[in-house]
Amino acid sequence: MTRFVCLLLLATSFVLLCAPAIAFAETIHAAREIDSQQSLTDRSFSFPEWKHWSRVLFLKDYNTRIVVLGTTLLGCAAGMVGSFTLLRKRALMGDALSHATLPGIALAFIIVTAQGGNGKSLGVLLLGATITGLIGIALILMIRNMTRLKEDTALSAVLSVFFGAGVALLGVIQQMKEGHAAGLESFIYGKTASMGAADTQLIAGAAATCIIACLLLFKEFKLLCFDDNFAGSSGFPVVSLDMILMALVVIVTIVGLQAVGLILMIALLVIPAAAARFWTESLLKMFIISGSLGAISGFIGAEMSAIFSRLPSGAMIVLVCTLFFVISMILGTSRGVLQRYLRRWRLNRSVDRQHLLRAIYETLESQELSRAISFDQLLPKRSWSRMRLLSEIRRSQRAEFIECVGDEIRLTGRGRVEAARLTRQHRLWELYLITHAEIAPGRVDRDADAIEHVLEPEVVAELEVLLESQHPTIPESPHELKEGK
């Protein structure tokens, strides 16, 4: 399987490096009605009419269809590959790779132009970008493995040095007599509107390769991301799998240079995957969600750029990705801020109810549990305020755990059963901490309160088996046993 994927990647790299020189051919510009008397230097903003909206939204123009299809496929592939690099903690590897491509683009232009060829051929430029990108990754791995420097230090060093070298080479190109650097800057910031059919075909082939490779090696990548040491001990080729994953990052990054640019390309590799992480704990679902978010971001970003012609496509795609990230961070069903707040809020309410029922039970333990207890007797039992205690009494009354008779509170039948269960569970945990964890009885109540509310039924069952011979029923409070001694 690994050999098949390697051959697939080699074939794709060959197509990628031998892309047609006429990459901008077959580009038909979108039909935009411009007033013949309007000045080219006019910077005033006018909201597009519905006619223009409909042409873009329904993809009536050929160029719009080409651009939207290319960015959608690029976003999908980047999101899927990024889901693995994020979990592999290699998210910034794509950033270093994209910045390392700039000197390759400049060198390829200088060499080919000096030989009398077309230095702006897309195939030549991508070849140079791929070579220096791979050199950049090799340097990062070499610095990490041969020195005591960590990976983030190596990433920062290679990223800045290669990008600085690329900017310097662009300055050299400006001084050349044989050619000029006009158009090369599009690889820095992206120029989606200039994409043609050849570019879209290239992106489609690269995206299909990445998706197929991810699906074929999904199990191996999953194990590599979560426990590479176990994968190596189980006989999986960890180094080869890591190289294949980096090769996928190279492919996605290189084909995305013209669409969003080398500066913003890292956003497509990181943001959709990070947003998907808020929705699920399953890698397969994260893989699908990340690819979907990347595709939707590419689609909407390109559409918005086509509607508002002065907005750059790469920036719009990244901003749409960021919007999805913010929404996911707040509303995510697994790790979203709102969901975590709701879980904490439910836990706090459950803790308050447990404390109330335990306080009533422990107060009436030596008496009749059916007796009533006054509000003033309960208030000193816990460090709660009057309002907080009143609120919990009302909630417990609605849940039919207690009933109020005037100013007094009484446990219902259901409440007595629940209060006895909670008290027994709490004291079993206290006894376990004293007996097996060697915690002082004076501190055990605080430690028991800190964790007993999240004990799973399986843990309680183990405690019951462990302490059953000593305490078959509700054990006495260890604090009272200490005072009796």
C-alpha positions in Angstrom: 0.0 0.0 0.0 2.8 2.4 0.9 4.6 1.7 -2.4 1.4 2.3 -4.3 1.0 5.7 -2.6 4.6 6.6 -3.3 4.2 5.9 -7.0 1.0 7.9 -7.0 2.8 10.8 -5.4 5.7 10.6 -7.9 3.3 10.6 -10.8 1.5 13.7 -9.4 4.8 15.4 -8.8 5.8 14.7 -12.4 2.6 16.3 -13.7 3.0 19.2 -11.3 6.6 19.9 -12.4 5.8 19.5 -16.1 2.7 21.7 -16.1 2.2 23.4 -19.4 4.0 26.7 -19.9 0.9 28.3 -21.2 -0.8 28.0 -17.8 -2.7 31.2 -18.4 -4.2 30.1 -21.7 -8.0 29.7 -22.2 -8.7 32.4 -19.6 -11.9 34.2 -20.5 -12.5 37.3 -18.4 -15.8 37.8 -16.7 -18.2 40.0 -18.5 -18.4 43.2 -16.5 -20.2 46.2 -17.8 -18.0 49.2 -17.4 -19.1 52.7 -18.2 -17.0 53.9 -21.2 -16.7 57.4 -19.6 -15.6 56.2 -16.2 -12.0 57.0 -15.3 -9.6 54.2 -14.7 -8.3 56.0 -11.6 -11.8 56.2 -10.0 -11.7 54.6 -6.5 -15.3 55.2 -5.5 -17.2 52.2 -4.2 -20.6 51.3 -5.7 -22.6 48.3 -4.4 -23.1 45.7 -7.2 -26.4 45.4 -8.8 -28.5 42.3 -8.7 -27.6 41.5 -12.3 -24.0 41.2 -11.4 -24.8 39.2 -8.2 -26.9 36.7 -10.2 -24.1 36.2 -12.8 -21.6 35.4 -10.1 -23.7 33.4 -7.8 -25.1 31.2 -10.5 -21.7 30.8 -12.2 -22.8 32.1 -15.6 -19.4 33.3 -16.6 -16.8 30.8 -17.7 -13.9 32.5 -15.9 -15.9 32.5 -12.7 -16.6 28.8 -12.9 -12.9 28.1 -13.5 -11.8 30.2 -10.5 -14.5 28.9 -8.1 -13.9 25.3 -9.0 -10.1 25.7 -8.5 -10.4 27.4 -5.1 -13.0 24.9 -3.9 -10.9 21.9 -4.8 -7.8 23.5 -3.3 -9.6 24.3 -0.1 -10.9 20.7 0.2 -7.5 19.1 -0.3 -5.8 21.6 2.1 -8.4 21.0 4.7 -8.1 17.2 4.5 -4.3 17.2 4.6 -4.2 19.8 7.3 -6.3 17.6 9.6 -3.4 15.2 9.8 -0.6 17.8 10.0 -2.5 19.6 12.9 -2.8 16.4 14.9 0.8 15.5 14.0 1.8 18.9 15.4 3.3 19.9 12.1 0.9 22.7 11.4 3.6 25.3 10.8 5.5 23.1 8.4 3.3 24.3 5.6 4.1 27.9 6.5 7.8 27.2 6.4 7.4 25.3 3.1 5.4 28.1 1.4 7.9 30.8 2.4 10.8 28.5 1.3 9.3 28.5 -2.3 10.0 32.2 -3.0 13.7 31.9 -3.7 13.0 28.9 -5.9 10.6 30.9 -8.0 13.1 33.8 -8.3 16.0 31.5 -9.1 14.0 29.6 -11.7 13.1 32.9 -13.4 16.7 34.1 -13.3 18.2 30.9 -14.7 15.6 30.4 -17.5 15.6 34.0 -18.5 19.4 34.1 -18.7 19.3 31.1 -21.0 16.9 32.9 -23.3 13.7 31.0 -22.3 10.4 32.1 -20.9 11.2 32.7 -17.3 7.5 33.2 -16.4 6.4 29.7 -17.5 4.3 28.3 -14.7 5.9 24.9 -15.0 9.4 26.3 -14.6 8.4 28.5 -11.6 6.6 25.6 -9.9 9.7 23.4 -10.4 11.9 26.0 -8.7 9.4 26.4 -5.9 9.2 22.7 -5.3 13.0 22.3 -5.2 13.6 25.0 -2.7 10.6 24.0 -0.7 11.9 20.5 -0.3 15.3 21.9 0.6 13.7 24.0 3.3 11.9 21.0 4.8 15.1 19.0 4.7 16.9 21.7 6.6 14.2 21.9 9.2 14.4 18.1 9.8 18.2 18.3 9.8 18.4 21.1 12.3 15.8 19.3 14.5 17.6 15.9 14.4 21.2 16.9 14.5 21.1 19.7 17.1 19.3 20.2 20.4 17.1 22.9 18.9 13.4 22.3 18.9 11.3 22.1 15.8 9.7 25.6 16.3 13.2 27.2 16.3 14.2 25.4 13.1 10.9 26.4 11.5 11.4 30.1 12.4 15.0 30.1 11.2 14.3 28.5 7.8 11.1 30.5 7.2 12.7 33.8 7.8 16.0 33.0 6.0 14.4 31.6 2.8 11.8 34.4 2.6 14.5 37.0 3.0 16.5 35.3 0.3 13.5 35.3 -2.0 12.9 39.0 -1.5 16.5 39.8 -2.2 16.4 37.8 -5.4 13.3 39.7 -6.5 15.4 42.8 -6.0 18.0 41.3 -8.3 15.4 40.5 -10.9 14.3 44.2 -10.9 17.8 45.1 -12.1 18.0 42.5 -14.9 17.9 43.8 -18.5 16.6 40.5 -20.0 13.4 40.3 -17.9 11.3 42.0 -15.3 9.6 40.8 -12.1 6.1 41.9 -13.0 3.7 39.1 -12.1 6.1 37.2 -9.8 4.6 39.1 -6.8 1.4 37.2 -7.4 3.0 34.2 -5.8 3.4 36.1 -2.6 -0.1 37.4 -2.2 -2.0 35.2 -4.7 -3.9 36.2 -7.8 -6.9 33.9 -8.1 -8.5 36.0 -10.9 -5.7 35.0 -13.3 -6.3 31.3 -13.0 -7.1 29.4 -16.2 -8.4 26.0 -17.2 -4.8 24.6 -17.0 -4.4 25.8 -13.4 -7.8 24.3 -12.4 -6.8 21.0 -14.0 -3.6 21.0 -12.1 -5.3 21.8 -8.8 -7.9 19.1 -9.5 -5.2 16.5 -10.2 -3.3 17.4 -7.0 -6.5 17.5 -4.9 -7.5 14.1 -6.2 -4.1 12.7 -5.4 -4.1 14.0 -1.9 -7.6 12.8 -1.1 -6.9 9.3 -2.5 -3.6 9.1 -0.6 -5.3 10.2 2.6 -8.1 7.6 2.2 -5.7 4.8 1.3 -3.4 5.5 4.3 -6.1 6.7 6.7 -5.4 4.0 9.3 -1.7 4.5 9.1 -1.9 8.3 9.3 -4.3 8.0 12.2 -1.8 5.8 14.2 1.1 8.1 13.2 -0.7 11.2 14.5 -1.7 9.7 17.9 1.2 7.4 18.8 4.1 7.2 16.4 6.2 5.2 18.9 3.5 2.4 19.0 3.2 2.6 15.2 7.0 2.0 14.9 7.0 -0.8 17.4 4.1 -2.4 15.5 6.1 -2.6 12.3 4.7 0.5 10.5 7.2 2.5 8.3 6.9 5.7 10.4 9.6 7.5 8.5 8.1 6.7 5.1 4.6 7.6 6.3 6.0 10.9 7.6 7.6 11.6 4.3 4.4 10.8 2.4 2.5 13.2 4.7 5.1 16.0 4.0 4.9 15.2 0.3 1.1 15.8 0.4 1.8 19.1 2.2 4.3 20.0 -0.6 1.8 19.2 -3.3 -1.1 21.2 -1.8 1.2 24.2 -1.0 2.8 24.3 -4.5 -0.5 24.2 -6.4 -2.0 26.8 -4.0 0.7 29.4 -4.5 -1.1 31.2 -7.4 -4.5 30.9 -5.8 -3.9 32.4 -2.3 -0.2 33.1 -2.3 2.7 31.8 -0.1 1.8 34.0 2.8 -1.8 33.0 3.2 -1.4 29.4 2.1 -0.8 28.3 5.7 -4.3 29.5 6.6 -5.9 26.8 4.4 -3.8 24.1 5.9 -4.5 25.1 9.5 -7.8 27.0 10.0 -10.3 24.4 8.6 -8.7 21.6 10.5 -8.6 23.6 13.7 -12.3 24.6 13.2 -13.3 21.0 12.7 -11.6 20.0 15.9 -14.3 21.9 17.8 -17.1 19.7 16.4 -15.9 16.1 16.9 -13.5 13.8 18.7 -13.5 11.3 15.7 -10.6 11.7 13.2 -12.8 10.5 10.3 -15.4 13.1 11.1 -12.8 15.7 11.6 -11.2 14.7 8.2 -14.6 15.2 6.5 -15.6 18.4 8.3 -12.2 19.9 7.6 -12.3 19.2 3.9 -15.9 20.5 3.7 -15.0 23.7 5.5 -12.0 24.3 3.3 -14.1 23.7 0.2 -16.9 26.0 1.3 -14.4 28.7 2.3 -12.8 28.5 -1.1 -16.1 28.7 -2.9 -17.5 31.6 -0.9 -14.2 33.5 -0.8 -13.9 33.3 -4.6 -17.5 34.3 -5.1 -17.2 37.3 -2.8 -14.1 38.4 -4.7 -15.9 38.1 -8.0 -18.8 40.1 -6.7 -16.7 42.8 -5.2 -13.9 43.0 -7.8 -11.5 45.1 -5.7 -11.3 42.5 -2.9 -8.4 40.0 -3.3 -9.5 36.4 -3.5 -6.8 35.0 -1.3 -7.7 37.3 1.5 -11.4 36.7 1.2 -10.9 32.9 1.3 -8.9 33.3 4.5 -11.4 35.6 6.1 -14.2 33.2 5.3 -12.1 30.4 6.9 -11.6 32.6 10.0 -15.4 33.2 10.2 -16.0 29.5 10.2 -13.3 29.1 12.9 -14.9 31.7 15.2 -18.3 30.1 14.7 -16.9 26.6 15.4 -15.0 27.9 18.5 -18.2 29.3 20.0 -20.8 26.7 18.8 -18.8 23.5 18.4 -20.6 20.6 19.9 -17.5 18.9 21.2 -15.0 21.5 22.3 -16.9 24.8 21.6 -16.8 27.5 24.2 -20.6 27.5 24.6 -20.8 23.8 25.0 -18.0 23.7 27.6 -19.8 26.5 29.5 -23.0 24.6 29.4 -21.3 21.4 30.6 -19.7 23.4 33.5 -23.0 25.0 34.3 -24.8 21.7 34.4 -22.1 20.2 36.5 -22.3 23.1 39.0 -26.0 22.7 39.3 -25.6 18.9 39.8 -22.9 19.6 42.5 -25.2 22.0 44.3 -28.0 19.5 44.4 -25.7 16.8 45.6 -24.4 19.0 48.4 -27.9 20.0 49.4 -29.2 16.4 49.6 -26.0 15.3 51.5 -26.3 18.2 53.9 -29.9 17.3 54.8 -29.0 13.6 55.1 -26.0 14.2 57.3 -28.0 16.6 59.5 -30.8 14.1 60.1 -28.7 10.9 60.0 -28.9 10.3 63.7 -32.6 11.1 63.7 -35.6 10.3 61.5 -34.9 11.1 57.8 -38.6 12.0 57.4 -38.2 14.9 59.8 -38.0 18.5 58.5 -35.0 20.8 58.8 -35.0 24.6 58.9 -33.3 26.9 56.4 -31.0 28.3 59.1 -29.7 24.8 60.0 -28.7 24.2 56.4 -27.0 27.5 55.6 -23.8 26.9 57.7 -23.3 23.4 56.2 -21.8 24.7 53.0 -20.1 27.9 51.9 -23.1 29.0 49.8 -24.9 32.3 50.0 -28.6 32.6 50.9 -29.6 33.3 47.3 -27.7 30.3 46.0 -29.2 28.0 48.6 -32.7 29.3 48.0 -32.2 28.7 44.2 -31.1 25.1 44.7 -34.0 24.5 47.1 -36.4 25.6 44.5 -34.8 23.5 41.8 -34.7 20.4 44.0 -38.3 21.0 44.9 -39.3 21.1 41.2 -37.4 17.8 40.8 -39.4 16.3 43.7 -36.3 15.6 45.8 -37.5 17.8 48.7 -40.7 19.4 49.8 -41.1 22.7 51.7 -43.5 23.1 54.6 -43.5 26.7 55.6 -39.8 27.6 56.4 -38.8 24.0 56.8 -37.5 21.5 54.3 -38.2 17.7 54.2 -36.8 15.0 52.0 -39.3 13.1 49.8 -39.1 9.4 49.4 -37.2 9.8 46.2 -35.0 12.4 47.9 -34.1 10.0 50.8 -33.0 7.3 48.4 -30.9 9.7 46.3 -29.4 11.4 49.5 -28.4 8.0 50.9 -26.8 7.0 47.6 -24.8 10.2 47.4 -23.7 10.0 51.0 -22.6 6.4 50.6 -20.7 7.2 47.4 -19.0 10.2 49.1 -17.9 8.2 52.2 -16.6 5.3 50.1 -14.4 7.6 48.2 -13.2 9.2 51.5 -12.4 5.9 52.9 -10.5 4.9 49.8 -8.4 8.1 49.9 -7.6 7.5 53.6 -6.9 3.8 53.3 -5.2 3.5 49.9 -4.0 7.0 49.0 -2.8 7.8 52.6 -4.4 11.2 52.7 -4.9 12.7 56.2 -8.5 12.5 57.4 -8.5 16.3 58.0 -7.9 16.9 54.3 -9.9 14.1 52.8 -13.3 15.9 52.6 -11.8 18.6 50.3 -10.1 16.0 48.1 -13.3 13.9 47.9 -15.4 16.9 47.0 -13.0 17.8 44.2 -13.6 14.5 42.3 -16.5 12.6 43.6 -19.0 14.5 41.3 -17.4 13.1 38.2 -17.0 9.5 39.3 -18.2 7.1 36.7 -20.5 4.2 37.8 -17.7 1.8 37.0 -15.4 3.5 39.5 -18.1 3.5 42.2 -18.7 -0.3 41.5 -14.9 -0.9 42.0 -15.0 1.1 45.3 -17.9 -1.0 46.4 -16.1 -4.3 45.7 -12.9 -3.0 47.3 -14.6 -1.8 50.5 -17.6 -4.1 50.6 -16.2 -6.4 53.3 -15.6 -3.5 55.6 -18.7 -1.3 54.8 -21.6 -3.3 53.2 -24.0 -0.4 54.0 -23.5 3.3 54.3 -20.2 3.8 56.3 -19.9 6.2 59.1 -18.2 9.5 58.4 -14.4 9.2 58.8 -14.3 12.6 60.3 -16.6 11.5 63.1 -14.5 8.3 63.6 -11.5 10.5 64.0 -13.2 12.7 66.6 -14.4 9.6 68.5 -10.9 8.4 68.8 
